[in-house]
Amino acid sequence: MLACSSISQIGFIILGIGASAYLGYEGAMGLAGSIYHILNHAFFKSTLFLAAGAVIYLTGEINMSKLGGLRYRMPFTSVIFIIASLGILGIPLFNGYASKTLLPHAIVEAFEHHHLYSLFIAEKLFTLASAGTVCYFLKFIYFTIWRPAPPTLKANKPEPLLMKIAMGTLALIMLALGVSPVLTLRTFISPALSNFTFDSYMVTYLLIVNIWTLGDLGAVALALLIGFALFYLLTFKTKAYQLKLPEWFGADYIGILAGKAAATTWHIVTL
């Protein structure tokens, strides 16, 4: 799940790059959002993988449907999981909020230039994609941390100190990025933009842009609401999360077919 979620996060990054390319000289907002999200993704995804590694190391289990009760068994790792998850969800005061606010701003700027309907749709799809992130991270938190542990899950020892130091350091950095978006923009993002040919006003505007408007906070609330509704529907109403997909519909099978097709194509082209 963590690996596949990177696909949507990279999609957000490419979206910002596309908006920047579309606006050209005035596209600083899009690239700033992309660079900021690259920085954020590096931290919250690294933290999530380290925390997942701690769980696997101490329980020997990689299937989240066989996990549970980690808030009692591994409280430190559970807190780290939650901090990183809130970051990737774009919750205010956590590190993902600023970049996931700048990116829709960039789409709106692009839409206001030529009022292309496709850009209007792109903004709505961004909200739906964010809601999807909420949905599967709620599943992740519920299945691994919140629900009672299944009786088959073996007892585990506390996390080693070095694991706690590594995860805790990254979590503190994420919290610092979350509460100081202007400092992050001024220290890391703005200098990176100076390597591109952007309108200087648009670059300076990033340092004073207000990302705490009711509209921005409302967009986060909407994504959370849709995500909670999807999670409830899939987990408790339809129990769709428990369904087993046929092997031919799985990512592994499709990936193997795609790989074989690519290898065959390459062999034919290079004959």
N, C-alpha and C positions, 0 to 999 in steps of 0.2 A: 504493500500500500504506500509506504513512504517513497519507494522508488518511482512508482507510477504517478504519485502526486507531483513529482518534479516536472512532469509533462505539462500540467496546467500552469505551474509557476513559470516555466520557461515560455509558455504561451503568453502570459502577462508581460514578460520582458520583451518578447518580439512585438507585441501589440504597441508598446511604448516606442520602440524603434521605428515601427511603421508609421505611427502618428508623427514622429519627428521628421522622418523622410518626406512625408506628405506635406508638412508645413515648411520644410526647408529652412530658410533663414530665421524663421520665427518658431522653430520646433524645439526649443530648449526644454520645454516642459516634458515632452515625451521622452527624450533621452535621459533627462534627470530622473524621471520615474523609473526607467529601466535600470540605470546604474544603481539607484537606491535599492531597487528590488533584488538586483544581483547581490549586493552587499547583505541585505536582509536574508535572502535565501541561503547564502553561504553559512550564516550563523544558525538560523533555526533548523535547517535541514541537517547540518552537522551535529547539532545538539540532539535532534531526534534520533539520528542513527547511533550516536554514542549511548543514549538512553536505551534504545532497543538492544544494542549490544550487551549492555549490563543485564537486561532482562534475560536474554538468551544465555549469557554466561552463568547466571545464578539459577535459572529454572530449567535450562535445556530445551525450552519450548519456543518455536517460531510461529506457531499458528495462534492468532489472537482469539479464535473461537474456543481454544483450550486454556486460555488465560483468564485471569480475574482476581479481584481482591488485592491488587498491588498497592493500593493506598495503605493497607495494613502491613503487607509483607515488605514492600520497598517504598516507604514514604518519601524519602529524599528523591528517588528517581521519579516518583509520581508527580511531585511538585515540578521537577524539571520538565517532564512531559507536558504538563499543563501550561507552563510559561512559554515553551516553544510552540505549542499548539495555538495559544492565544495570539502569538506573534504571526504565525502563518495565516490565521483567520483575519488578521487586520483589525484586531480589537484596539480601541483607543488606549494610549499610554503603553502599548507594546510595539515592538519594532516594525511590524509589517504595516501598521496603520498609515504611516506617512506615504510610503511608496504606493500602496493600494489606493490612496487618495489622489496622488499626483497623476497616476495613469488615467483614471476617468476624466480628470481635468484636461489632459492632453487630447482625449477623444472628443470632448466637448469643443475644445478650441478648433480642432480639425473640422468638426461638423459645422461650426459657425462660419467657416470660411466659404464653403460652397454648398452647404446644406444637402450633402449627399445622404440619401436615405440609408445607405449601407452603413454609414458611420453612426447614424442614430441607432440602428439595430445593434452595432458593435458595442455601444454603451450598455444596452440591455443585456446582451450576451455576457458582458463582463460581470454584471450583477448575478446572473444565473450561474456562471462559473464559480463565483465567490460563494454562492449558496451551496453548490456542490461540494466545495472544500469544507464548508461547515458541516455538511451532512456526513461525509466519510470520516472527519476527525471526531465528530461526536460518537460515531460507531467505534472508533479507535479508543477513545477515552472510556466509553461505557464498557466495552468488552474486556479491556485490559486492566483498568483501574477501579471502576466504580462497582460493577456487579460482583456478587460473592464469588470467591474462588471455587472452581470445580474440585471435587474430592480427589481427582486424579493428579492434580498439580502438586508436584513434590515441594516439600519445605525448602526454603532457601536461606542462606546466610546473609548478613548485611552486606551492602556494597563495599568493596575495598575503598580505602581512603583516596587512592590515586584516581579512581573512577569518579568519586564525588568531586574532587578538585577540578578535573577536566570538565565535567558537566556544569558544575557551579560557576566556573569562570566564564564559560560561554553564556550561561543564563544571565549573569550580571552584565555582560556586554550588551546583550539584547535589551535588557531593561534600561540601560543607559541610553541606547539608541532610541528607544521608545519615548522616553521623557524629554529628549533634547533633539527634536527633528531639525530645528533651525541651525543648531551647532553642527549637526551632521551634514546638512546641506552646505554650510559655509566651509567646513573643514575638508570634506571629501568630494562632494558632488560638484560644487561650483568650480574648483580647480580642474576637474576632469573635463568640464564643458569648455574651458578656455582653449582646449586643443581643437575645437571645432569652430566653424564660422557661423556663429549665431548672433542675432541682434543683442547687443550688450544690455539693452533695457530688459529683454526677456530673461536674461541670465540674472540680472540684479533683482528682478521681480520675484524670482524663486525664493529669495531671502526674506521677503515680506509677505509672501502669499499666505492667506489664512486657510489652514486645513481643518479648523475646528468649527466650521459653520454648521448650522442645523441641517443643511442639505447633505453635507458630507457625513455627518453623524447619522442622519436618517438613512443614507444608502447602506451604511454598515448594519443598522438595525433591520432593514429590509432583507439583506442577505442572511442575517441570523434567523429571522422569522421563517423565511422560505427553507433554510437549511434544517431548522428544528422540525418543521412540518414534514419534510422529506424523511428525516431520520425516524420520526415517530411512525410514519406510514410504513416505511420499509422494515422497521425493526419490530414494532409491536402490533400493527394492524394486519399487514399482509405477510409478515415474517419472510420477506423476499431475501433478506440477507442470509437466510439459512438454505436457500436453494443452491443446488449444485449444477453449474453449467456443464453442458457436454464438452468432452475433451476437444472436439473440433472447433469450439467457440472460444477456447482459452487463448490467452496471450502467447503462451509458450508454443502452442501448435501453429498459430498464425505466424509467429516469428520464424519458426523453422521453415514453413512453406515459403515465406518471403525470402529467407536466406538462400534456400535452394533455388528459387527463381532468379535471384540476383546472381548467384554463382553460375547458373546455366547461361543466363544472358551474357555475362562477362566472357564465358568460355566461347560462346558463339561469335561475339564481336571481335575477339582477339584471335580467331582462327586464321 
